[in-house]
Amino acid sequence: MLKNELNSYLLKRIVGKAKLILGLAVLALAVFVGWPIASCELANLELRGDMRDLAAQVGTRIGLTPQSSDEDFRSAVIRKAQEHEIQLEPEQVTVQRTGSDDAPVIYLAADYKVRIKLLGFSFTFHFTPSSAK
């Protein structure tokens, strides 16, 4: 009787530890797979925020800086993208102006793809951040 109880107790402990190890392995795999995807999404969100800030032209509106050219905006978006480890070429950045010369409305957009390699597989994600709300 005591031997059966001891075997049952040991079996429960072994199964419990196996479940814990399996659970930790699944969690580690989820983090390993999810991190590259999440970091790309986060970089895209940060770039979108930077583009909104650039398009707002706060310095120009209050008279601290002169109005930027389309090329200045394109270069600024590319610099901000590089800060987030996103590679952009000038032709991937769109600058559109509407409104009057006194109160221009600037629209900025980018179009890029990121390739992520995971466990022998390769995925391509397409991003189109813009300054639009």
N, C-alpha and C positions, 0 to 999 in steps of 0.2 A: 504494500500500500504506500509506504513512504517513498519507495523507489519510483513508483508511477507519478506521485506528486512532484518529486524532484525532476523527473524527465519532462513533465508538463510545464513546470516553471522554467526550466532551461530552454525549452522549445519556444515558449512565449517571449523570452528575453532575446533569443536569436532572431525570431521573426520581427520583433520590435526594432532591433538594431538594423536589420536588413531594410525595413521600411524607411527608417531614418536615412540610411545611406542612399537608397534609391531616390528618396525625396530631395536630398541635397544634390545628387547628380542631375536630376531633372531641372532643379533651380539653376545650377551652374550652366547647364546647356542653354536654358532660356536667356540667361544673362549674356553668355557668349554669342548667341545668335542675335539677340535684341540690341546689344550695345552699338554695333556699327550702324544699324538702321536708325536707332534713336538719335545718335550723334549727327547723322545727316539731316534728320528732321529738325533738330534743334538749331543747327547751323542755318538752315533755310529760314526758320522763324526769326532768328537774329538778323539775317540779311534783310528780310522783309521790314523789320522794325527800323533798321538803318536807312532803308530806301524811303520810308515814310518821313523820317527825320530830314533827310536830304531834300525831299520834294516840298516840305513845309517852308523852306527858305526863311527861317526865322531871322537870321542876320540881315538878309536883304530887305525884309518887310519893315524892320525897325531902323534901317539905314546904316548898319554897321559894315556891311560888305556890299560890293557891287554885284549886279545880277550875273549869274553864271551862264556860260554858254552851254550848248548841248554837249560839246566835247568835255567840258569841265564836269558835267553831271555824269557822263559815261565813265570818265576816269575815276571819279569819286566812288561810283558803284563798284567798279573793278577793285579799287583799293579796299573797300569795305568787305567785298567777297573774299579777297586774299586773307584778311584778318580772320575769317572764319574757315580758312582752308578750302575755299571754293574757287576753282579756276574758271575765269570768264574771259572771253575775247570781246573786243568792242562791238562786233556784229551781233553778239548775244544780248546786248543791252539796248532797250528802246527808250527814247526820250521824246515825249510829246508835250507841246505847249498849247494851251488854250487861254482864253481870257484876253484882257487888254495888256498893253505894255506896262501900265501902272500897277495892275493887279493880275499878274500871270498865274495860271494854274499849271503846275508841272506834274506830269504823270511819268513815272519810271517803272520799267518792267525788265525782267531778265528771264531767259529761257535756257536751262542747262540740264544735263543728265549726269548722274553719278553711278558708277559701276561698283557694286559691292560683291566681294568674293567671300563665300562662307562654305567651309567643309567641302570643297571641290565644286560647289555650285557658284554661278555668277548671276547676279540680278542687276537690272538697270532701273533706277528710279528717275523719274522726270519731274523737275520742279519749275514752277513759273511764279516766283515771288513778284509782287508789284507794290507800288505805293498806294494803291486804291484801298479803301476801307471795306 
